[in-house]
Amino acid sequence: MTHPIEHIRKLCQDFLAGTISARMFSDRVENYWNFGDWGTEFEQSEKARIESLFDVVVLYSEFEQDNYPGYKNEDEVKLAALQFLCKCAN
């Protein structure tokens, strides 16, 4: 199975390249967080990076009229994906 960071990095790259939609990206990150391969050995800091991204995508809505407190739009999801990739590069 792919290392969790590599799996999420690929999803971020696909989303930012326009290969997958914000909805599909958000759903896949959320699904991985909830049901992914957490048996793989990795640093707690790596899990925290994925959790930070999850905390944004779980609140994504493609409906601009959505008034849910904390709602995240596509631009905010893109920013979170970019931040994830930047943290991985360090």
TAQUI-V828543 format. One record per residue. RES is the residue in one letter. SS is DSSP state (2 for helix, 1 for strand, 0 for the rest). Layout:
res->{RES;RES}
ss->{SS;SS}
//
This chain:
res->{M;T;H;P;I;E;H;I;R;K;L;C;Q;D;F;L;A;G;T;I;S;A;R;M;F;S;D;R;V;E;N;Y;W;N;F;G;D;W;G;T;E;F;E;Q;S;E;K;A;R;I;E;S;L;F;D;V;V;V;L;Y;S;E;F;E;Q;D;N;Y;P;G;Y;K;N;E;D;E;V;K;L;A;A;L;Q;F;L;C;K;C;A;N}
ss->{0;0;0;2;2;2;2;2;2;2;2;2;2;2;2;2;0;0;0;0;0;2;2;2;2;2;2;2;2;2;2;2;2;2;2;0;0;0;0;0;0;0;0;2;2;2;2;2;2;2;2;2;2;2;2;2;2;0;0;1;0;0;0;0;0;0;0;0;0;0;0;1;0;2;2;2;2;2;2;2;2;2;2;2;2;2;2;2;2;0}
//
